Amino acid sequence: MEMQAQASSVSLQPAVARPTAMEGVALLIARLMMAQIFIVAGTRKMLTLDATIKYMGTHLPMPDVLVYAVVALELGGGILFALGWRTRQLAALLGAFCIVAGLLFHQFWVAPDAQYVAQLNNFMKNVAIGGGFLLFVVIGGGRYALDRR
């Protein structure tokens, strides 16, 4: 009999509570903080296109084509992520971009001794940013995102 009483008191409410306004503000600030690095990097690449193409060419084929895709991803993706448009999908894309960029451009394991620490730090920053994006894949952009998730 006691078991029936317990079973009937099971709630059908979601296990996760709705985010509070403060959590929404925190997610907005976090999105802005993460987006700024991409907005600045995309803008800098666009303003220094020739130097960017030359640098990208040391690591990738067709840098004169790929540079436009990277600028679009960094600048466009950064702005859209800041706004909270398709937050989960952009977080997955930007997070994967961080990991790939770290593996291609910050190869500390083959860097000369003079560059080892700088490349290791940049690689680890890319990994950390990728981890931050993984959180947004899971929890969404929050209350103050265009997609409000």
Summary of the structure (lengths in Angstrom):
residues: 149
radius of gyration: 20.6
end to end distance: 41.3
largest distance: 78.0
contacts: 419
relative contact order: 0.15
helix: 76%
strand: 0%
